[in-house]
Protein backbone atom coordinates (compact mmCIF):
# COMPACT_ATOMS: atom_id res chain seq x y z
CA UNK A 1 0.00 0.00 0.00
CA UNK A 2 1.04 3.59 -0.66
CA UNK A 3 0.71 6.41 1.85
CA UNK A 4 0.63 8.99 -0.94
CA UNK A 5 -0.56 9.05 -4.54
CA UNK A 6 1.09 11.41 -6.98
CA UNK A 7 0.18 12.88 -10.35
CA UNK A 8 3.27 12.55 -12.54
CA UNK A 9 1.70 13.65 -15.83
CA UNK A 10 -1.49 15.50 -16.77
CA UNK A 11 -2.66 16.78 -20.13
CA UNK A 12 -5.76 17.56 -22.13
CA UNK A 13 -6.76 17.99 -25.73
CA UNK A 14 -8.17 21.28 -27.01
CA UNK A 15 -11.92 21.23 -26.31
CA UNK A 16 -13.91 20.98 -29.53
CA UNK A 17 -17.34 22.26 -30.48
CA UNK A 18 -20.24 19.88 -31.08
CA UNK A 19 -19.97 19.15 -34.79
CA UNK A 20 -16.68 21.07 -34.94
CA UNK A 21 -13.12 19.98 -35.66
CA UNK A 22 -13.63 16.59 -33.98
CA UNK A 23 -16.91 15.86 -35.76
CA UNK A 24 -15.50 12.76 -37.45
CA UNK A 25 -13.31 11.63 -34.55
CA UNK A 26 -14.60 8.98 -32.16
CA UNK A 27 -13.78 8.82 -28.43
CA UNK A 28 -11.19 6.05 -28.86
CA UNK A 29 -9.29 8.18 -31.40
CA UNK A 30 -9.42 11.25 -29.14
CA UNK A 31 -8.40 9.37 -26.03
CA UNK A 32 -5.95 7.05 -27.76
CA UNK A 33 -4.06 9.94 -29.33
CA UNK A 34 -3.73 11.83 -26.04
CA UNK A 35 -2.78 8.77 -23.99
CA UNK A 36 -0.13 7.67 -26.49
CA UNK A 37 1.34 11.19 -26.54
CA UNK A 38 1.56 11.17 -22.75
CA UNK A 39 3.09 7.70 -22.60
CA UNK A 40 5.67 8.64 -25.24
CA UNK A 41 7.15 10.95 -22.60
CA UNK A 42 7.55 7.97 -20.26
CA UNK A 43 8.43 5.01 -22.53
CA UNK A 44 8.91 2.52 -19.72
CA UNK A 45 5.42 2.96 -18.33
CA UNK A 46 3.68 1.06 -21.14
CA UNK A 47 4.69 -2.24 -19.59
CA UNK A 48 4.12 -1.12 -16.01
CA UNK A 49 0.67 0.50 -16.11
CA UNK A 50 -1.59 -1.53 -13.85
CA UNK A 51 -4.94 -0.25 -15.13
CA UNK A 52 -6.69 2.37 -17.24
CA UNK A 53 -9.77 4.03 -15.73
CA UNK A 54 -11.76 6.43 -17.91
CA UNK A 55 -14.96 8.39 -17.40
CA UNK A 56 -17.46 8.52 -20.25
CA UNK A 57 -21.15 9.43 -20.35
CA UNK A 58 -22.60 9.25 -23.86
CA UNK A 59 -20.29 6.87 -25.70
CA UNK A 60 -22.97 4.20 -25.90
CA UNK A 61 -21.17 1.49 -23.92
CA UNK A 62 -18.74 -1.12 -25.18
CA UNK A 63 -16.13 -0.14 -22.56
CA UNK A 64 -14.68 3.01 -24.13
CA UNK A 65 -11.67 2.79 -21.78
CA UNK A 66 -10.59 -0.53 -23.26
CA UNK A 67 -10.74 0.85 -26.80
CA UNK A 68 -8.75 3.92 -25.78
CA UNK A 69 -6.08 1.82 -24.06
CA UNK A 70 -5.66 -0.39 -27.12
CA UNK A 71 -5.54 2.63 -29.46
CA UNK A 72 -2.84 4.12 -27.24
CA UNK A 73 -0.70 1.04 -27.77
CA UNK A 74 -0.84 -0.33 -24.25
CA UNK A 75 -0.29 -4.09 -23.97
CA UNK A 76 -3.40 -6.24 -24.37
CA UNK A 77 -2.74 -7.46 -20.83
CA UNK A 78 -3.47 -3.98 -19.41
CA UNK A 79 -7.05 -3.95 -18.07
CA UNK A 80 -9.35 -0.97 -18.56
CA UNK A 81 -12.71 0.08 -17.14
CA UNK A 82 -15.19 2.83 -17.98
CA UNK A 83 -17.00 4.68 -15.18
CA UNK A 84 -20.08 6.91 -15.24
CA UNK A 85 -20.85 9.52 -12.62
CA UNK A 86 -22.29 11.75 -15.32
CA UNK A 87 -20.56 15.15 -15.38
CA UNK A 88 -18.08 14.06 -12.68
CA UNK A 89 -17.07 10.84 -14.46
CA UNK A 90 -13.55 11.99 -15.29
CA UNK A 91 -13.04 13.13 -11.71
CA UNK A 92 -14.43 9.85 -10.39
CA UNK A 93 -11.98 7.91 -12.56
CA UNK A 94 -9.08 9.72 -10.89
CA UNK A 95 -10.65 9.18 -7.46
CA UNK A 96 -10.90 5.43 -8.13
CA UNK A 97 -7.30 5.31 -9.32
CA UNK A 98 -6.24 7.14 -6.16
CA UNK A 99 -8.14 4.68 -3.96
CA UNK A 100 -6.74 1.64 -5.78
CA UNK A 101 -3.15 2.77 -5.36
CA UNK A 102 -3.76 3.71 -1.73
CA UNK A 103 -5.21 0.24 -1.15
CA UNK A 104 -2.33 -1.59 -2.79
CA UNK A 105 -4.21 -2.74 -5.91
CA UNK A 106 -1.66 -1.15 -8.22
CA UNK A 107 1.28 1.24 -8.49
CA UNK A 108 0.55 3.12 -11.74
CA UNK A 109 -2.88 4.06 -13.10
CA UNK A 110 -3.86 6.15 -16.12
CA UNK A 111 -7.10 7.90 -15.25
CA UNK A 112 -9.29 10.61 -16.71
CA UNK A 113 -12.13 11.08 -19.14
CA UNK A 114 -13.10 11.28 -22.79
CA UNK A 115 -16.25 12.42 -24.54
CA UNK A 116 -17.37 12.75 -28.13
CA UNK A 117 -20.74 14.44 -28.20
CA UNK A 118 -20.37 14.74 -31.97
CA UNK A 119 -20.10 10.96 -32.43
CA UNK A 120 -22.48 9.85 -29.67
CA UNK A 121 -24.74 7.07 -30.97
CA UNK A 122 -28.47 7.56 -31.26
CA UNK A 123 -30.60 5.49 -28.93
CA UNK A 124 -34.18 4.38 -29.65
CA UNK A 125 -36.61 3.69 -26.85
CA UNK A 126 -37.99 0.16 -26.91
CA UNK A 127 -41.82 0.34 -27.21
CA UNK A 128 -43.97 -1.48 -24.64
CA UNK A 129 -45.78 -3.17 -27.49
CA UNK A 130 -43.88 -4.24 -30.57
CA UNK A 131 -47.12 -4.16 -32.55
CA UNK A 132 -48.39 -0.70 -31.61
CA UNK A 133 -48.84 2.19 -34.04
CA UNK A 134 -46.42 4.54 -32.30
CA UNK A 135 -43.32 5.43 -34.29
CA UNK A 136 -39.91 4.74 -32.68
CA UNK A 137 -38.85 7.47 -30.25
CA UNK A 138 -35.24 8.64 -30.13
CA UNK A 139 -33.96 9.07 -26.57
CA UNK A 140 -32.28 12.41 -25.90
CA UNK A 141 -30.84 10.99 -22.68
CA UNK A 142 -31.28 8.14 -20.23
CA UNK A 143 -33.16 8.80 -16.97
CA UNK A 144 -30.99 10.22 -14.19
CA UNK A 145 -33.50 9.83 -11.38
CA UNK A 146 -36.75 8.00 -10.58
CA UNK A 147 -40.40 9.01 -10.72
CA UNK A 148 -40.52 9.35 -6.92
CA UNK A 149 -38.16 12.31 -7.08
CA UNK A 150 -38.70 13.47 -10.63
CA UNK A 151 -36.20 13.54 -13.45
CA UNK A 152 -36.00 17.18 -14.50
CA UNK A 153 -34.23 18.36 -17.59
CA UNK A 154 -31.00 20.05 -16.50
CA UNK A 155 -31.99 23.36 -18.05
CA UNK A 156 -35.42 23.34 -16.41
CA UNK A 157 -33.87 22.50 -13.04
CA UNK A 158 -31.35 25.31 -13.46
CA UNK A 159 -34.21 27.74 -14.18
CA UNK A 160 -35.79 26.62 -10.91
CA UNK A 161 -32.52 27.43 -9.11
CA UNK A 162 -32.58 30.93 -10.58
CA UNK A 163 -36.13 31.50 -9.37
CA UNK A 164 -35.62 29.87 -5.97
CA UNK A 165 -32.51 31.86 -5.08
CA UNK A 166 -33.30 35.11 -6.89
CA UNK A 167 -30.42 34.93 -9.37
CA UNK A 168 -31.22 37.28 -12.24
CA UNK A 169 -30.48 37.07 -15.95
CA UNK A 170 -28.22 40.11 -15.54
CA UNK A 171 -26.16 38.36 -12.86
CA UNK A 172 -25.83 35.22 -14.97
CA UNK A 173 -24.76 37.15 -18.05
CA UNK A 174 -22.22 39.12 -16.02
CA UNK A 175 -20.76 35.91 -14.60
CA UNK A 176 -20.57 34.32 -18.06
CA UNK A 177 -18.89 37.42 -19.47
CA UNK A 178 -16.28 37.35 -16.70
CA UNK A 179 -15.59 33.72 -17.54
CA UNK A 180 -15.04 34.65 -21.19
CA UNK A 181 -12.80 37.60 -20.30
CA UNK A 182 -10.67 35.56 -17.89
CA UNK A 183 -10.33 32.85 -20.52
CA UNK A 184 -9.22 35.33 -23.20
CA UNK A 185 -6.75 36.99 -20.85
CA UNK A 186 -5.27 33.60 -19.92
CA UNK A 187 -5.01 32.58 -23.57
CA UNK A 188 -3.17 35.80 -24.47
CA UNK A 189 -0.77 35.16 -21.59
CA UNK A 190 -0.08 31.62 -22.86
CA UNK A 191 -1.51 29.99 -19.73
CA UNK A 192 -3.08 27.04 -21.58
CA UNK A 193 -0.04 26.10 -23.70
CA UNK A 194 1.57 23.85 -21.08
CA UNK A 195 -1.58 21.79 -20.49
CA UNK A 196 -2.95 21.40 -24.04
CA UNK A 197 -1.71 18.67 -26.37
CA UNK A 198 -2.52 19.80 -29.96
CA UNK A 199 -4.56 17.17 -31.78
CA UNK A 200 -3.14 15.71 -34.98
CA UNK A 201 -4.33 13.12 -37.51
CA UNK A 202 -1.64 11.67 -39.79
CA UNK A 203 0.67 14.52 -38.71
CA UNK A 204 -1.93 17.08 -39.79
CA UNK A 205 -2.71 19.60 -37.05
CA UNK A 206 -6.48 19.77 -36.55
CA UNK A 207 -6.78 21.76 -33.36
CA UNK A 208 -4.37 23.70 -31.15
CA UNK A 209 -6.76 25.84 -29.06
CA UNK A 210 -10.19 25.39 -27.51
CA UNK A 211 -12.87 26.05 -30.14
CA UNK A 212 -15.64 27.55 -28.01
CA UNK A 213 -14.35 30.71 -26.27
CA UNK A 214 -15.87 33.84 -27.76
CA UNK A 215 -13.42 36.75 -27.80
CA UNK A 216 -16.11 39.24 -28.80
CA UNK A 217 -18.53 38.53 -25.97
CA UNK A 218 -20.05 41.58 -24.31
CA UNK A 219 -23.02 42.29 -22.09
CA UNK A 220 -24.80 43.67 -25.14
CA UNK A 221 -24.31 40.50 -27.19
CA UNK A 222 -25.26 38.28 -24.25
CA UNK A 223 -28.38 40.33 -23.55
CA UNK A 224 -29.60 39.80 -27.11
CA UNK A 225 -29.77 36.02 -26.70
CA UNK A 226 -33.16 34.41 -26.10
CA UNK A 227 -33.93 31.99 -23.25
CA UNK A 228 -33.64 28.36 -24.35
CA UNK A 229 -35.32 26.33 -21.61
CA UNK A 230 -38.32 28.41 -20.53
CA UNK A 231 -40.38 31.24 -21.96
CA UNK A 232 -39.29 34.43 -20.22
CA UNK A 233 -36.55 32.40 -18.54
CA UNK A 234 -33.04 33.50 -17.63
CA UNK A 235 -30.80 30.83 -19.17
CA UNK A 236 -29.44 31.34 -22.67
CA UNK A 237 -26.80 29.79 -24.87
CA UNK A 238 -24.47 32.51 -23.60
CA UNK A 239 -24.69 31.86 -19.86
CA UNK A 240 -24.52 28.07 -19.83
CA UNK A 241 -21.92 25.64 -21.12
CA UNK A 242 -21.95 24.51 -24.75
CA UNK A 243 -21.92 20.86 -25.91
CA UNK A 244 -18.40 19.59 -26.55
CA UNK A 245 -15.83 16.93 -27.41
CA UNK A 246 -12.57 16.41 -25.53
CA UNK A 247 -10.26 14.26 -23.44
CA UNK A 248 -7.95 14.63 -20.47
CA UNK A 249 -5.84 12.12 -18.53
CA UNK A 250 -3.55 11.95 -15.54
CA UNK A 251 -0.89 9.36 -14.77
CA UNK A 252 -1.07 8.43 -11.09
CA UNK A 253 1.82 6.73 -9.32
CA UNK A 254 2.64 5.50 -5.85
CA UNK A 255 5.70 6.66 -3.90
CA UNK A 256 7.40 3.37 -4.69
CA UNK A 257 6.71 3.67 -8.43
CA UNK A 258 8.08 7.22 -8.48
CA UNK A 259 11.34 5.98 -7.00
CA UNK A 260 11.52 2.84 -9.11
CA UNK A 261 10.81 4.49 -12.47
CA UNK A 262 12.37 7.89 -11.70
CA UNK A 263 9.08 9.76 -12.03
CA UNK A 264 8.82 13.36 -10.88
CA UNK A 265 5.63 14.12 -8.93
CA UNK A 266 3.68 17.18 -10.03
CA UNK A 267 1.04 17.07 -7.32
CA UNK A 268 -0.51 14.82 -4.72
CA UNK A 269 -4.13 13.64 -4.81
CA UNK A 270 -5.04 14.08 -1.16
CA UNK A 271 -8.73 13.18 -0.92
CA UNK A 272 -11.95 12.91 -2.92
CA UNK A 273 -15.61 12.80 -1.91
CA UNK A 274 -19.02 12.33 -3.51
CA UNK A 275 -22.41 13.24 -2.03
CA UNK A 276 -26.06 12.95 -2.95
CA UNK A 277 -28.60 15.79 -3.14
CA UNK A 278 -32.20 16.11 -4.30
CA UNK A 279 -32.22 15.47 -8.08
CA UNK A 280 -34.23 18.67 -8.52
CA UNK A 281 -31.41 20.62 -6.86
CA UNK A 282 -28.61 18.83 -8.74
CA UNK A 283 -26.74 22.10 -9.27
CA UNK A 284 -26.11 22.51 -5.56
CA UNK A 285 -24.09 19.29 -5.26
CA UNK A 286 -20.73 21.10 -4.92
CA UNK A 287 -21.83 22.79 -1.69
CA UNK A 288 -22.11 19.68 0.55
CA UNK A 289 -19.29 17.98 -1.38
CA UNK A 290 -16.81 20.76 -0.60
CA UNK A 291 -18.08 21.06 2.97
CA UNK A 292 -17.51 17.33 3.51
CA UNK A 293 -14.07 17.46 1.93
CA UNK A 294 -12.91 20.42 4.02
CA UNK A 295 -14.30 18.94 7.22
CA UNK A 296 -12.64 15.59 6.62
CA UNK A 297 -9.28 17.26 6.03
CA UNK A 298 -9.81 19.82 8.82
CA UNK A 299 -9.32 22.71 6.43
CA UNK A 300 -11.08 26.00 5.68
CA UNK A 301 -11.26 28.10 2.53
CA UNK A 302 -8.30 30.07 3.88
CA UNK A 303 -6.18 26.96 3.26
CA UNK A 304 -7.31 26.71 -0.37
CA UNK A 305 -5.60 28.77 -3.08
CA UNK A 306 -7.64 27.85 -6.18
CA UNK A 307 -11.08 26.33 -6.76
CA UNK A 308 -12.04 24.90 -10.14
CA UNK A 309 -15.85 24.86 -10.09
CA UNK A 310 -17.52 23.42 -13.17
CA UNK A 311 -19.75 26.02 -14.79
CA UNK A 312 -22.48 23.82 -16.22
CA UNK A 313 -24.71 26.89 -15.90
CA UNK A 314 -23.79 30.34 -14.67
CA UNK A 315 -26.80 30.19 -12.34
CA UNK A 316 -25.61 26.89 -10.87
CA UNK A 317 -22.14 28.30 -10.18
CA UNK A 318 -23.62 31.46 -8.66
CA UNK A 319 -25.98 29.44 -6.46
CA UNK A 320 -23.07 27.35 -5.14
CA UNK A 321 -20.98 30.45 -4.49
CA UNK A 322 -23.88 32.01 -2.62
CA UNK A 323 -25.00 29.03 -0.54
CA UNK A 324 -21.55 27.56 0.08
CA UNK A 325 -19.85 30.89 0.79
CA UNK A 326 -17.26 29.96 -1.81
CA UNK A 327 -14.59 32.71 -2.13
CA UNK A 328 -15.34 33.99 -5.62
CA UNK A 329 -11.86 35.49 -6.03
CA UNK A 330 -10.38 31.96 -5.90
CA UNK A 331 -12.78 30.41 -8.41
CA UNK A 332 -11.83 29.63 -12.02
CA UNK A 333 -9.03 32.20 -12.41
CA UNK A 334 -8.73 31.47 -16.14
CA UNK A 335 -12.43 31.07 -16.84
CA UNK A 336 -14.70 28.05 -16.80
CA UNK A 337 -16.99 25.86 -18.84
CA UNK A 338 -19.30 28.68 -19.91
CA UNK A 339 -16.27 29.84 -21.92
CA UNK A 340 -14.30 26.77 -22.97
CA UNK A 341 -16.96 24.07 -22.79
CA UNK A 342 -18.03 20.92 -20.98
CA UNK A 343 -17.33 17.55 -22.66
CA UNK A 344 -19.29 15.67 -19.97
CA UNK A 345 -17.19 12.61 -19.13
CA UNK A 346 -13.90 14.44 -19.67
CA UNK A 347 -14.56 17.65 -17.75
CA UNK A 348 -13.59 16.40 -14.29
CA UNK A 349 -10.17 15.36 -15.57
CA UNK A 350 -9.86 18.60 -17.56
CA UNK A 351 -10.43 20.55 -14.35
CA UNK A 352 -7.71 18.55 -12.59
CA UNK A 353 -5.32 19.45 -15.41
CA UNK A 354 -6.49 23.07 -15.25
CA UNK A 355 -5.98 23.20 -11.49
CA UNK A 356 -2.40 21.99 -11.80
CA UNK A 357 -1.69 24.82 -14.25
CA UNK A 358 -3.25 27.37 -11.90
CA UNK A 359 -1.31 26.08 -8.88
CA UNK A 360 1.94 26.40 -10.83
CA UNK A 361 1.21 29.94 -11.98
CA UNK A 362 2.00 31.29 -8.53
CA UNK A 363 4.84 30.14 -6.29
CA UNK A 364 2.71 30.68 -3.19
CA UNK A 365 -0.16 28.49 -4.43
CA UNK A 366 -0.10 25.14 -2.66
CA UNK A 367 -3.56 23.60 -2.53
CA UNK A 368 -6.68 23.47 -4.69
CA UNK A 369 -10.12 21.93 -5.04
CA UNK A 370 -12.04 20.66 -8.06
CA UNK A 371 -15.79 20.43 -7.59
CA UNK A 372 -18.74 19.60 -9.82
CA UNK A 373 -22.49 19.17 -9.81
CA UNK A 374 -23.89 15.92 -11.21
CA UNK A 375 -27.14 15.27 -13.06
CA UNK A 376 -29.46 13.06 -11.03
CA UNK A 377 -28.56 14.84 -7.81
CA UNK A 378 -24.94 14.36 -6.76
CA UNK A 379 -21.86 16.42 -6.06
CA UNK A 380 -18.15 15.62 -6.23
CA UNK A 381 -14.99 17.27 -4.97
CA UNK A 382 -11.28 16.50 -4.91
CA UNK A 383 -8.39 18.03 -2.98
CA UNK A 384 -4.99 18.33 -4.68
CA UNK A 385 -1.76 19.65 -3.23
CA UNK A 386 1.50 20.57 -4.91
CA UNK A 387 4.05 17.81 -4.48
CA UNK A 388 7.20 18.28 -2.46
CA UNK A 389 10.17 15.89 -2.48
CA UNK A 390 9.26 12.23 -2.05
CA UNK A 391 9.91 11.07 1.50
CA UNK A 392 13.57 10.24 1.87
CA UNK A 393 14.60 12.17 -1.27
CA UNK A 394 15.79 15.71 -1.82
Residue, then its C-alpha position, 0 to 999 in steps of 0.5 A: x500500500x502507498x501512503x501517498x498518490x502522486x500525479x506525474x503527468x497531466x494533459x488535455x486535448x483542445x476542447x472541440x465544439x459539437x460538430x466542430x473539428x472533432x466531428x468525425x473523430x470517435x472517443x477512442x481516437x481522441x483518447x488514444x491519441x492523447x494517452x499515447x502522446x503522454x506515454x511517449x514521454x515515459x516510454x517505460x510505463x507502457x509495460x508497467x501501467x496496472x490499469x486504465x480508468x476512464x470516465x465517459x457518459x454518452x459513448x454508448x457502452x462497449x467499454x470506451x476505456x478498453x478501446x482507448x487503451x488499445x488505441x494508445x498502444x498499451x499491452x493487451x494485458x493492461x485492463x481498462x474500465x469505464x465509469x459513469x458519474x455523469x458530469x463528474x465521471x472523469x473526476x471519479x476515474x481519478x478518485x478510483x485510481x487514487x483509492x486503488x493505489x492507496x489500497x495496494x491494488x496497483x502502483x501506476x494508473x492512467x485515469x481521466x475522461x473522454x467524450x465525443x458528443x459529436x459521435x455519440x450514438x443515437x438510442x431508440x426507446x424500446x416500445x412497450x408493445x412491438x405491434x403498436x402504431x407509435x413510431x420509434x422514439x429517439x432518446x435524448x438521454x437516459x433517466x438520471x433519477x426516478x419518478x418518486x423524485x422526478x427527473x428534471x431536464x438540466x436546463x429546467x432544473x437550473x431555471x428553478x434554481x434561478x427563481x428559488x434563489x433570486x439569481x437574475x439574468x443580468x447576474x448570470x450574463x455578467x458571470x458568463x462574461x467574466x468567464x469569457x474575459x478571464x479565458x481570453x486573458x489567460x489565452x493571451x498570456x499563454x496559460x493554456x499552452x503547457x496543459x494542451x496537447x494539440x490534436x493531430x491526424x496523420x501529422x496534420x494539425x487539426x486543433x491547437x486551441x479550444x474552439x468555443x471561447x468567444x473573444x467578442x462577448x459583451x453584455x450587449x451581445x449576451x443580452x440579445x440572446x433568447x432563453x432556451x429552456x423556458x419562456x421568459x426564462x433566464x438561461x441562454x446559450x451565452x450563460x450556460x456551457x456549450x456541448x463539446x468533445x474532448x479528453x484529459x488524462x492523468x498518470x497516477x503513481x505511488x511513492x514506490x513507483x516514483x522511486x523505481x521508475x524515476x518519475x517526478x511528482x507534479x502534485x498529490x491527490x489528497x482526498x476525494x468525496x461524492x455526495x447525494x442531493x435532491x435530483x431537482x437541486x442537482x446544481x447545488x451538489x458542490x456545496x455539501x461535497x466541498x463542505x464534507x471534503x474540508x471537514x474531513x481534512x480539517x481545512x477551511x477556505x483560507x487553506x485553499x488557493x484555487x477552486x475549479x468549479x464546473x460552470x455547467x450553468x452560470x446560475x448553478x455556479x452562482x448558487x453554489x458560491x452564494x449558498x456555500x460561501x465559496x470565495x469567488x476570487x479563488x474560483x476559475x481564475x482562467x475562466x470556466x466551462x461557460x467559456x471553454x466548454x463541458x465535454x461531460x465525461x472528460x470535464x472532471x479530468x480537464x479541471x484537474x489538469x487546469x488546477x495543476x496549471x493554476x497552482x503552478x502559476x504562482x509560487x505561493x499556491x499550494x492547494x486546490x479543489x475541483x468540484x462539480x455538480x452531477x445530473x441526477x442529484x450528486x456532487x463531487x470534490x477532490x483536494x490536490x496539493x502541490x508535491x514536495x520531495x518524495x519522502x527520503x529524497x531531496 
